[in-house]
Amino acid sequence: MNILQSKDGQKNILKISILVVVSCLILISVLMYVLPQYRVWQKELSGKALLKEAEWSKRVQIEEALANLEAEKLNAQAEVERAKGMAQAIEIEGGALTTEYIQYLWVRQNIFNDKTTIYIPTEANLPVLEAFRLDK
């Protein structure tokens, strides 16, 4: 009886082994067919993503360029207005630029803080020193 059971057991093991081998072969064949198609599909999606990213980058650059152009136009308009104002100021000063007015414009355009010291020359081209400022 052991021999019959062992022959039946061997047949069952053989059937299971053949089933496993056939299943593995089917799985391998399916993977060999599916994986290349999956890779192509994946590359296509990544290509589309790169294309969309490039399009958005291009749009961003165009918008930045348009913003810069608009800013330059506004800066040019501001410069024209400044020039008109300076021309009117020169007319008020008598039609000529004076040294005092040029010094005023220079001081006005610079941004100073508490630690900035300005030395303005006097008639003899010697600066007026602020010796007493340090005592405060």
Secondary structure, DSSP 8 states (H G I E B T S, - for coil): -HHHHHHHHHHHHHHHHHHHHHHHHHHHHHHHHHHHHHHHHHHHHHHHHHHHHHHHHHHHHHHHHHHHHHHHHHHHHHHHHHHHHHHHHHHHTTSS--HHHHHHHHHHHS---TT-----B-TTS-B---GGGGG-
